[in-house]
Amino acid sequence: MKRIAIAIVLTVAGLRAEVSYERLLDAAREPGNWLTYSGTYMSHRHSALDQVNRSNAAKLGLKWVHQLRTTEKVETSPLVVDGVMYLTRPPSDVVALDAQTGRPFWTYRRTLPKPINVCCGQVNRGLAILGDRLFLGTVDGYLVALDARTGALIWEVAVADRRTGHSLTAAPLALKDKIVAGVAGGEYGVRGFLDAYDPKTGKRLWRFWTVPGPGEPGNETWSGDSWKTGGAPTWITGSYDPELKLIYWGTGNPSPDWNGDVRLGDNLYSSSVVALDEDTGKLRWYFQFTPHDVHDWDAVQIPVLVDAEFNGRSRKLMYWANRNAFFYALDRTNGEFLLGRPFAKQTWAKELDAKGRPVRLPDTAPSRKGTLVYPGVQGGTNWYSPSYSPITGLFYFSAWEYASIYFTGDAPYSPGNRFLGSVPQGVPDDRGWGAVRALDPKTGEKKWDYKLHSTPQSGILSTAGRLVFGGSDEGHFFALDDSTGEELWRASTGGVIVAGPITYLAGGRQYVTIASGSAIFTFGL
């Protein structure tokens, strides 16, 4: 299969990309750059930059736009390294731009086979960088290493078989001597996993199966042979605690969706967070948010890691607004449940017990006639990146308030075809609404809402300028006061926003970038 990297020679000669592991560890001390998918290993998606702030946000203006030649949704969250922006273009391309002007340096174009089986478009959400190499997951199931200076292919390795519905759509996570990547494909009955690869050679170092096989702990939570097609994909980027040497990753729905009768049991480790030893990939602990998930409430949100006092004790915490409409605080050293509270309307659980397990209400499972349940199938939130501000101590995210009518039906398995028990429907004449929502993560109490007419798909960014950035399905990109949610600035991009904003410095000035529609928009003062 032919791989093509096109470079503009005169500009490529000036690129000197080099991101050591030490720089990744200290990424928060380099607010002028954006070195990982979520900004840092802690995944706060918060920047210490404050040139753009509450007093001048209204003066933000468009500085440049880069049009991407694609008809797919652009969900990329770029990296910025020393004045160079690296981003992905659907389906599995990479573009390097001048972060100050948007001028292209080089493009890596990947030729793809047919067909490509994906549930939700041939999308890609971003890259990892380590040393002078960029790492990309592709929709045809490969992990790719590129020269960050030229876009030249260094190596590629097959991670999974695209013909059975596996794909790679998320940004990998770069550690000291490993590149960690997971797979999508829960709607096709894949058996989910998370892998680690040698960044120099592409050799696989370990694999953790998110659906345990016979003889492995948790296999007994899958009736019969249902584990073979159990889903639990790992299709969003995780977080990392270098002190504990633990990788934290969310897992997706069990398969088939909306029919739990053919997979009785809790269905570990689906709809969970898993904490893995970085050296071996062995499971250290897990927490399952939605046992025996029959509503498609994947736990593929970004784990937000915070060191703070909780109930009078200093702890290593994990904050998590889950798709099932509950907000959780966990102790990330051992997975201990500390707090669980609904953040959106939900009608499926009476409460969470002392260990955080939901106590289900009767008659809330999908049915042949249809069952109306809050939240809807997209959840109270989804995969869109939240933000945590150490200045306000608040947790910011995109929230949805709506219901779905859940049906169940037969789900015969056929390799490479969708493995679904039905498809939920919306509630007639009730589209619901969305908001950027701020919570106190120590209590789960809502502090403010910035209400939207639609259900937002944008990630969130907070800054030391006391701003919160977000977007809407109508293509509005906006800045809010981080304490009150008051709108301070808004711009129309003309395309749906399904991505996480970033901010950085170039030429000594602060810029804010968002993907919208089929383009990259960059704003500054």
VEXDREN-2710 file (C-alpha; in Angstrom, 1 decimal):
% VEXDREN-2710
k/r/px/py/pz
1/MET/0.0/0.0/0.0
2/LYS/1.5/3.3/-1.0
3/ARG/2.0/6.0/1.6
4/ILE/2.6/9.6/0.5
5/ALA/4.2/12.5/2.4
6/ILE/4.2/15.8/0.6
7/ALA/6.5/18.6/2.0
8/ILE/7.3/22.2/1.1
9/VAL/11.0/21.8/1.1
10/LEU/12.0/25.4/1.8
11/THR/9.9/25.6/5.0
12/VAL/10.6/22.0/6.2
13/ALA/14.3/22.8/6.4
14/GLY/13.6/25.1/9.4
15/LEU/11.6/22.6/11.5
16/ARG/13.4/21.4/14.6
17/ALA/10.8/19.4/16.5
18/GLU/12.1/17.6/19.6
19/VAL/9.9/16.8/22.5
20/SER/11.6/14.7/25.2
21/TYR/9.7/12.7/27.9
22/GLU/10.9/15.3/30.4
23/ARG/9.1/18.0/28.4
24/LEU/6.0/16.0/28.5
25/LEU/6.3/15.5/32.2
26/ASP/6.6/19.3/32.7
27/ALA/4.1/20.3/29.9
28/ALA/2.2/22.5/32.4
29/ARG/5.4/24.7/32.7
30/GLU/5.3/25.3/28.9
31/PRO/2.0/27.0/28.4
32/GLY/3.2/28.5/25.2
33/ASN/3.1/24.9/23.7
34/TRP/0.3/22.3/23.6
35/LEU/2.3/19.0/23.9
36/THR/-0.4/16.3/24.5
37/TYR/-4.0/15.7/23.4
38/SER/-5.3/17.1/26.7
39/GLY/-2.5/19.6/27.4
40/THR/-0.8/17.5/30.1
41/TYR/-0.8/14.0/31.5
42/MET/-3.2/15.2/34.1
43/SER/-5.7/16.1/31.4
44/HIS/-6.9/19.4/32.9
45/ARG/-7.2/21.0/29.4
46/HIS/-6.2/24.2/31.3
47/SER/-3.6/26.8/30.2
48/ALA/-1.6/29.2/32.4
49/LEU/-1.6/31.7/29.5
50/ASP/-3.4/35.0/30.4
51/GLN/-2.7/37.5/27.6
52/VAL/-6.2/36.9/26.5
53/ASN/-8.4/37.5/29.6
54/ARG/-11.7/38.7/30.9
55/SER/-10.8/42.4/30.3
56/ASN/-9.9/42.0/26.6
57/ALA/-11.6/38.8/25.4
58/ALA/-14.2/40.9/23.5
59/LYS/-11.4/42.1/21.2
60/LEU/-10.5/38.6/19.9
61/GLY/-10.5/38.5/16.1
62/LEU/-9.9/35.9/13.5
63/LYS/-6.2/35.6/12.6
64/TRP/-6.1/32.7/10.1
65/VAL/-8.2/29.8/8.7
66/HIS/-6.8/26.6/7.3
67/GLN/-9.3/24.8/5.1
68/LEU/-9.1/21.0/5.2
69/ARG/-9.9/19.0/2.1
70/THR/-12.4/16.6/3.6
71/THR/-16.1/16.0/3.8
72/GLU/-15.9/14.2/7.2
73/LYS/-16.3/15.9/10.6
74/VAL/-13.1/17.5/11.8
75/GLU/-12.6/16.4/15.4
76/THR/-8.9/17.1/15.8
77/SER/-7.3/18.8/18.8
78/PRO/-3.9/20.0/17.5
79/LEU/-0.5/19.9/19.1
80/VAL/1.7/23.0/19.1
81/VAL/5.5/22.6/19.5
82/ASP/7.8/25.6/19.3
83/GLY/5.7/27.5/16.7
84/VAL/4.6/24.5/14.7
85/MET/1.0/23.2/14.8
86/TYR/0.4/19.5/14.0
87/LEU/-3.1/18.3/13.4
88/THR/-5.0/15.4/11.8
89/ARG/-7.3/15.6/8.8
90/PRO/-9.9/13.0/8.2
91/PRO/-9.7/10.2/7.5
92/SER/-6.1/9.6/8.5
93/ASP/-3.9/12.4/7.3
94/VAL/-1.5/14.7/9.1
95/VAL/-0.8/18.4/8.4
96/ALA/2.0/20.6/9.8
97/LEU/1.3/24.4/9.9
98/ASP/3.0/27.6/11.0
99/ALA/1.2/28.3/14.2
100/GLN/1.4/32.0/13.8
101/THR/0.2/32.3/10.2
102/GLY/-1.4/28.9/9.3
103/ARG/1.0/28.5/6.3
104/PRO/1.4/24.7/5.5
105/PHE/4.8/23.1/6.0
106/TRP/4.0/19.5/5.0
107/THR/1.1/17.0/4.6
108/TYR/1.1/13.2/5.1
109/ARG/-1.7/11.7/3.0
110/ARG/-2.6/8.1/3.7
111/THR/-4.1/5.9/1.0
112/LEU/-6.8/3.7/2.5
113/PRO/-8.3/0.4/1.4
114/LYS/-12.1/-0.2/1.1
115/PRO/-14.3/-0.7/2.9
116/ILE/-13.7/1.0/6.2
117/ASN/-16.2/0.0/8.8
118/VAL/-16.8/2.8/11.4
119/CYS/-19.8/3.7/13.4
120/CYS/-19.6/7.5/13.4
121/GLY/-17.6/8.7/10.4
122/GLN/-14.0/8.3/9.3
123/VAL/-12.8/10.7/11.9
124/ASN/-9.5/11.3/13.8
125/ARG/-9.1/13.2/17.0
126/GLY/-5.3/13.9/17.2
127/LEU/-1.7/12.9/17.6
128/ALA/1.0/12.2/20.1
129/ILE/4.6/13.4/19.9
130/LEU/7.8/12.0/21.4
131/GLY/11.3/13.0/20.4
132/ASP/11.1/14.0/16.7
133/ARG/8.3/11.6/15.9
134/LEU/4.6/12.0/15.6
135/PHE/2.3/9.1/16.3
136/LEU/-1.1/8.6/14.5
137/GLY/-3.8/6.0/14.7
138/THR/-5.6/5.3/11.4
139/VAL/-9.1/4.2/10.5
140/ASP/-7.8/1.1/8.8
141/GLY/-6.3/-0.2/12.0
142/TYR/-2.7/0.9/12.0
143/LEU/-0.4/2.8/14.3
144/VAL/2.0/5.1/12.3
145/ALA/5.2/6.9/13.2
146/LEU/6.1/10.0/11.2
147/ASP/9.1/12.3/11.1
148/ALA/7.8/15.5/12.7
149/ARG/10.2/17.6/10.6
150/THR/9.1/16.3/7.2
151/GLY/6.1/14.1/7.5
152/ALA/8.0/11.1/6.2
153/LEU/6.8/7.7/7.2
154/ILE/9.2/5.9/9.6
155/TRP/7.2/2.8/10.5
156/GLU/3.7/1.5/10.6
157/VAL/2.2/-1.5/12.4
158/ALA/-1.1/-3.3/12.1
159/VAL/-2.9/-3.0/15.4
160/ALA/-6.2/-4.7/14.4
161/ASP/-8.2/-6.0/11.5
162/ARG/-10.4/-3.3/9.8
163/ARG/-12.5/-6.0/8.2
164/THR/-14.0/-6.9/11.6
165/GLY/-14.8/-3.3/12.4
166/HIS/-11.7/-2.3/14.3
167/SER/-10.4/1.2/13.8
168/LEU/-8.1/3.8/15.5
169/THR/-9.6/7.2/15.8
170/ALA/-8.2/8.7/19.0
171/ALA/-4.9/10.4/19.8
172/PRO/-2.3/8.0/21.2
173/LEU/-0.6/8.8/24.5
174/ALA/3.2/9.0/24.5
175/LEU/5.1/7.9/27.7
176/LYS/8.8/7.6/28.3
177/ASP/9.4/4.5/26.2
178/LYS/5.8/3.6/25.1
179/ILE/3.1/4.8/22.8
180/VAL/-0.3/3.7/24.1
181/ALA/-3.2/3.4/21.7
182/GLY/-6.7/1.9/21.8
183/VAL/-9.3/0.8/19.3
184/ALA/-12.9/1.7/18.3
185/GLY/-15.4/-0.8/17.0
186/GLY/-17.9/-1.5/19.8
187/GLU/-20.8/-1.3/17.3
188/TYR/-19.2/-4.2/15.4
189/GLY/-18.8/-6.7/18.2
190/VAL/-15.0/-6.3/18.5
191/ARG/-13.2/-7.5/21.6
192/GLY/-11.7/-4.3/23.0
193/PHE/-8.1/-3.8/24.1
194/LEU/-5.4/-1.3/24.9
195/ASP/-1.9/-1.6/23.5
196/ALA/1.6/-0.2/24.2
197/TYR/4.2/0.0/21.4
198/ASP/8.0/0.8/21.3
199/PRO/8.2/4.3/19.8
200/LYS/11.5/3.4/18.0
201/THR/10.5/0.2/16.3
202/GLY/6.7/-0.2/16.5
203/LYS/7.1/-3.5/18.4
204/ARG/4.1/-4.3/20.6
205/LEU/5.1/-4.4/24.2
206/TRP/1.9/-5.4/25.9
207/ARG/-1.8/-5.7/25.4
208/PHE/-4.6/-5.4/27.9
209/TRP/-7.9/-7.0/26.9
210/THR/-10.9/-5.0/28.2
211/VAL/-13.0/-8.1/27.7
212/PRO/-11.3/-10.9/29.7
213/GLY/-11.1/-14.3/28.2
214/PRO/-11.5/-17.7/29.9
215/GLY/-9.4/-18.1/33.0
216/GLU/-9.0/-14.3/33.4
217/PRO/-10.6/-12.4/36.3
218/GLY/-13.9/-11.0/35.1
219/ASN/-14.6/-13.5/32.4
220/GLU/-17.4/-14.9/34.6
221/THR/-19.3/-11.6/34.1
222/TRP/-20.0/-12.6/30.5
223/SER/-22.6/-15.4/29.9
224/GLY/-21.6/-18.2/27.6
225/ASP/-19.3/-17.1/24.8
226/SER/-20.5/-13.5/24.7
227/TRP/-17.0/-12.3/25.7
228/LYS/-15.8/-13.1/22.2
229/THR/-17.9/-10.2/20.8
230/GLY/-18.0/-8.1/24.0
231/GLY/-17.1/-4.7/22.7
232/ALA/-15.6/-2.4/25.5
233/PRO/-13.5/-0.4/23.0
234/THR/-10.9/2.1/24.2
235/TRP/-11.6/4.9/21.7
236/ILE/-10.5/8.0/23.5
237/THR/-7.2/9.2/25.0
238/GLY/-6.4/8.3/28.6
239/SER/-4.4/10.0/31.3
240/TYR/-1.2/9.1/33.2
241/ASP/0.2/9.5/36.7
242/PRO/4.0/9.2/36.5
243/GLU/4.4/9.0/40.3
244/LEU/2.1/6.0/40.5
245/LYS/3.2/4.7/37.1
246/LEU/-0.5/4.1/36.3
247/ILE/-2.3/4.7/33.0
248/TYR/-6.0/5.5/33.2
249/TRP/-8.3/4.7/30.3
250/GLY/-12.1/4.7/29.8
251/THR/-13.8/1.9/28.1
252/GLY/-16.9/1.8/25.8
253/ASN/-20.2/-0.1/25.7
254/PRO/-20.6/-3.8/25.9
255/SER/-21.7/-5.4/22.6
256/PRO/-24.4/-5.8/21.4
257/ASP/-25.9/-2.4/22.2
258/TRP/-29.5/-2.3/23.6
259/ASN/-29.8/-6.1/24.1
260/GLY/-28.3/-7.4/27.3
261/ASP/-30.1/-10.7/27.2
262/VAL/-27.4/-12.3/25.1
263/ARG/-24.6/-11.2/27.5
264/LEU/-25.9/-11.6/31.0
265/GLY/-23.7/-10.4/33.9
266/ASP/-21.8/-7.1/34.7
267/ASN/-19.8/-7.4/31.5
268/LEU/-16.4/-6.3/32.8
269/TYR/-14.5/-4.2/32.0
270/SER/-17.0/-2.3/29.7
271/SER/-18.3/1.1/30.6
272/SER/-15.5/1.4/33.2
273/VAL/-12.2/3.1/33.9
274/VAL/-9.2/0.8/34.1
275/ALA/-5.9/1.6/35.9
276/LEU/-3.0/-0.2/34.3
277/ASP/0.7/-0.7/35.2
278/GLU/2.6/1.3/32.6
279/ASP/5.4/-1.3/32.4
280/THR/3.3/-4.5/32.1
281/GLY/-0.2/-3.4/31.1
282/LYS/-1.5/-5.4/34.1
283/LEU/-4.7/-4.3/35.7
284/ARG/-4.2/-2.6/39.1
285/TRP/-7.8/-1.6/39.7
286/TYR/-11.0/-0.8/37.9
287/PHE/-14.2/1.0/38.6
288/GLN/-17.3/0.2/36.6
289/PHE/-19.7/3.1/36.2
290/THR/-22.5/1.2/34.5
291/PRO/-22.6/-2.5/35.1
292/HIS/-24.4/-4.5/32.4
293/ASP/-24.8/-1.3/30.3
294/VAL/-27.9/-1.6/28.1
295/HIS/-28.2/2.1/27.1
296/ASP/-24.9/2.6/25.3
297/TRP/-23.4/4.9/28.0
298/ASP/-19.8/4.4/27.2
299/ALA/-17.3/5.5/29.8
300/VAL/-15.0/7.0/27.2
301/GLN/-14.6/10.4/28.9
302/ILE/-11.2/11.8/29.7
303/PRO/-10.0/11.0/33.2
304/VAL/-9.2/14.3/35.0
305/LEU/-6.5/13.8/37.6
306/VAL/-6.2/16.3/40.5
307/ASP/-4.2/16.4/43.6
308/ALA/-6.3/18.1/46.3
309/GLU/-7.9/17.9/49.7
310/PHE/-11.1/15.9/49.7
311/ASN/-13.2/15.7/52.9
312/GLY/-10.3/17.0/55.0
313/ARG/-7.7/14.6/53.5
314/SER/-5.1/15.2/50.8
315/ARG/-5.7/12.7/48.0
316/LYS/-4.8/11.8/44.5
317/LEU/-8.2/12.2/42.9
318/MET/-9.9/11.4/39.6
319/TYR/-12.9/13.5/38.5
320/TRP/-15.3/12.1/35.9
321/ALA/-18.5/13.3/34.5
322/ASN/-19.9/10.1/33.0
323/ARG/-22.2/9.6/30.1
324/ASN/-24.7/7.9/32.5
325/ALA/-25.4/11.4/33.9
326/PHE/-23.6/10.9/37.2
327/PHE/-20.5/12.9/38.3
328/TYR/-17.9/10.8/40.2
329/ALA/-14.8/11.5/42.3
330/LEU/-12.5/8.5/42.8
331/ASP/-9.2/7.9/44.7
332/ARG/-6.9/7.2/41.7
333/THR/-4.5/5.2/43.8
334/ASN/-6.9/2.4/44.3
335/GLY/-10.3/3.3/42.7
336/GLU/-12.1/4.0/45.9
337/PHE/-15.5/5.6/45.3
338/LEU/-15.6/9.0/47.1
339/LEU/-18.6/10.8/45.5
340/GLY/-21.3/10.3/43.0
341/ARG/-24.1/12.8/42.2
342/PRO/-26.3/13.3/39.1
343/PHE/-25.3/16.3/37.1
344/ALA/-28.2/16.0/34.5
345/LYS/-31.7/14.6/34.7
346/GLN/-31.7/10.9/35.0
347/THR/-34.5/8.4/35.5
348/TRP/-32.7/5.1/35.5
349/ALA/-31.0/4.8/38.9
350/LYS/-32.5/5.3/42.4
351/GLU/-29.1/6.1/43.8
352/LEU/-25.5/5.0/43.9
353/ASP/-24.7/2.7/46.8
354/ALA/-21.8/3.1/49.2
355/LYS/-19.4/1.6/46.7
356/GLY/-20.7/3.6/43.8
357/ARG/-22.7/0.9/42.2
358/PRO/-26.0/2.1/40.7
359/VAL/-29.3/0.9/42.2
360/ARG/-31.4/0.6/39.1
361/LEU/-35.1/1.6/38.9
362/PRO/-37.5/-0.9/37.5
363/ASP/-38.8/-0.8/34.0
364/THR/-35.9/1.3/32.6
365/ALA/-34.3/-1.3/30.3
366/PRO/-34.9/-1.1/26.6
367/SER/-38.0/-2.9/25.5
368/ARG/-39.8/-4.1/22.4
369/LYS/-42.4/-1.4/22.8
370/GLY/-39.9/1.3/23.7
371/THR/-38.8/2.7/27.1
372/LEU/-38.4/6.5/27.7
373/VAL/-35.3/7.1/29.8
374/TYR/-33.2/10.1/30.8
375/PRO/-30.5/10.7/29.8
376/GLY/-30.8/10.0/26.1
377/VAL/-28.5/7.7/24.1
378/GLN/-25.7/10.4/23.8
379/GLY/-25.8/10.6/27.6
380/GLY/-25.6/13.5/30.0
381/THR/-22.2/14.2/28.3
382/ASN/-20.1/12.2/25.9
383/TRP/-16.4/12.0/24.8
384/TYR/-15.9/15.7/24.5
385/SER/-13.0/16.9/26.7
386/PRO/-13.8/18.5/30.0
387/SER/-11.6/21.1/31.7
388/TYR/-10.5/21.6/35.3
389/SER/-9.2/25.0/36.5
390/PRO/-6.8/25.0/39.5
391/ILE/-7.7/28.7/39.9
392/THR/-11.4/28.3/40.4
393/GLY/-11.3/24.6/41.5
394/LEU/-14.3/24.1/39.1
395/PHE/-14.9/21.3/36.6
396/TYR/-16.3/22.5/33.2
397/PHE/-17.9/20.3/30.5
398/SER/-20.5/20.0/27.8
399/ALA/-23.8/18.7/29.2
400/TRP/-27.0/17.4/27.6
401/GLU/-30.5/17.4/29.0
402/TYR/-32.7/15.1/27.0
403/ALA/-34.3/11.6/26.8
404/SER/-34.4/8.8/24.3
405/ILE/-36.9/6.0/23.7
406/TYR/-34.9/2.8/24.0
407/PHE/-35.9/-0.3/22.1
408/THR/-34.5/-3.8/22.1
409/GLY/-34.4/-6.4/19.4
410/ASP/-32.5/-9.4/18.1
411/ALA/-28.8/-9.0/17.5
412/PRO/-27.2/-11.7/15.3
413/TYR/-23.5/-11.4/15.0
414/SER/-21.8/-11.2/11.6
415/PRO/-18.1/-10.3/11.4
416/GLY/-17.6/-6.8/9.9
417/ASN/-21.3/-5.8/10.2
418/ARG/-23.0/-3.8/12.9
419/PHE/-23.9/-5.7/16.0
420/LEU/-26.9/-3.8/17.5
421/GLY/-29.9/-4.8/19.4
422/SER/-31.9/-1.9/18.0
423/VAL/-31.6/1.9/17.6
424/PRO/-33.0/4.4/20.1
425/GLN/-35.4/7.1/18.9
426/GLY/-35.8/10.7/20.0
427/VAL/-38.8/11.9/21.9
428/PRO/-41.2/13.6/19.5
429/ASP/-41.3/17.4/19.8
430/ASP/-38.6/17.4/22.5
431/ARG/-35.1/17.8/21.2
432/GLY/-33.7/18.7/24.6
433/TRP/-31.1/21.3/25.2
434/GLY/-27.4/21.6/26.2
435/ALA/-25.1/23.7/28.2
436/VAL/-21.5/24.4/29.2
437/ARG/-21.8/23.4/32.9
438/ALA/-19.5/24.2/35.8
439/LEU/-19.5/21.9/38.9
440/ASP/-17.8/22.0/42.2
441/PRO/-16.0/18.6/41.9
442/LYS/-15.8/18.2/45.7
443/THR/-19.5/18.2/46.1
444/GLY/-21.0/17.7/42.6
445/GLU/-22.9/20.9/43.0
446/LYS/-23.7/22.9/39.9
447/LYS/-22.3/26.4/40.0
448/TRP/-23.5/27.7/36.7
449/ASP/-24.9/26.9/33.2
450/TYR/-24.3/28.6/29.9
451/LYS/-27.4/27.3/28.1
452/LEU/-27.4/26.5/24.4
453/HIS/-30.2/25.8/22.0
454/SER/-28.7/22.5/20.9
455/THR/-26.8/19.7/22.5
456/PRO/-23.1/20.7/22.3
457/GLN/-20.3/18.4/21.0
458/SER/-17.5/20.7/21.9
459/GLY/-14.6/20.1/24.3
460/ILE/-13.8/22.8/26.8
461/LEU/-10.7/24.9/27.6
462/SER/-10.1/27.0/30.7
463/THR/-7.2/29.5/31.1
464/ALA/-5.5/31.7/33.6
465/GLY/-7.1/34.6/31.9
466/ARG/-10.2/33.5/33.8
467/LEU/-11.9/32.3/30.6
468/VAL/-13.7/29.1/29.6
469/PHE/-13.9/28.4/25.8
470/GLY/-16.4/26.2/24.2
471/GLY/-18.5/25.7/21.0
472/SER/-21.9/24.8/19.7
473/ASP/-23.4/22.7/16.9
474/GLU/-24.5/26.0/15.2
475/GLY/-20.8/26.9/14.8
476/HIS/-20.5/29.5/17.5
477/PHE/-17.2/29.6/19.3
478/PHE/-17.3/31.6/22.6
479/ALA/-15.5/32.7/25.7
480/LEU/-17.2/32.7/29.1
481/ASP/-16.3/34.1/32.5
482/ASP/-14.9/31.1/34.5
483/SER/-16.7/32.2/37.7
484/THR/-20.1/33.1/36.4
485/GLY/-20.5/31.6/32.9
486/GLU/-21.3/35.1/31.5
487/GLU/-20.6/35.3/27.8
488/LEU/-17.7/37.7/27.1
489/TRP/-17.1/37.0/23.4
490/ARG/-18.6/35.0/20.5
491/ALA/-17.6/34.3/16.9
492/SER/-19.5/32.4/14.1
493/THR/-17.4/29.8/12.3
494/GLY/-20.2/28.5/10.1
495/GLY/-19.7/24.8/10.9
496/VAL/-20.5/22.3/13.6
497/ILE/-17.9/22.2/16.4
498/VAL/-17.0/18.7/17.5
499/ALA/-13.5/19.2/18.9
500/GLY/-11.5/20.5/21.8
501/PRO/-10.0/24.0/21.8
502/ILE/-6.4/24.7/22.5
503/THR/-4.3/27.8/23.2
504/TYR/-0.6/28.6/22.7
505/LEU/2.0/31.3/22.0
506/ALA/3.5/32.1/18.6
507/GLY/5.7/35.2/18.0
508/GLY/5.1/36.1/21.6
509/ARG/1.3/36.4/21.2
510/GLN/-1.5/34.1/22.6
511/TYR/-3.8/32.4/20.1
512/VAL/-6.8/30.2/20.5
513/THR/-7.6/27.5/18.0
514/ILE/-10.7/25.4/17.3
515/ALA/-11.7/22.9/14.5
516/SER/-15.1/23.7/13.0
517/GLY/-16.8/22.3/10.0
518/SER/-14.0/21.4/7.6
519/ALA/-11.5/24.1/8.8
520/ILE/-9.2/25.2/11.5
521/PHE/-9.9/28.6/13.0
522/THR/-7.4/30.6/15.0
523/PHE/-8.2/33.7/17.0
524/GLY/-6.0/36.3/18.7
525/LEU/-6.0/39.9/19.9
END
